[in-house]
Amino acid sequence: MVDLASLVLGGFQDSLDGAFGASVGWVAGHLILVGAVALVTLAIRNRDHIVNQSGFSRDTLVDVAATGAATLFLFAIFTNTFGWPLAPALALALVSAMSLRWHILIVE
């Protein structure tokens, strides 16, 4: 059987296998993947309804997405290039992304 869950979930799939056994762990991991794909598909299909009915404007959602992307980008740089521990790298990436966002909004 193809084990896509191990590729995507990594160590969590190993924990599922250890907790439930290889067969049930395989099924549970793949059900998690199917559920995640279904949720993403549902969100994409209903994105206009979500944006219009959530109370947030498109600008707010784009701002949150851009700040999240900047945080992930900086986190990758801090951990892979500088070799910093995960918690300080994440904290500094978040603070740096928020500072960058603030500078862009003020200068704009």
Helices and strands as residue ranges (DSSP letters): H 4-9, H 11-20, H 22-45, H 47-53, H 58-76, I 77-81, H 86-107
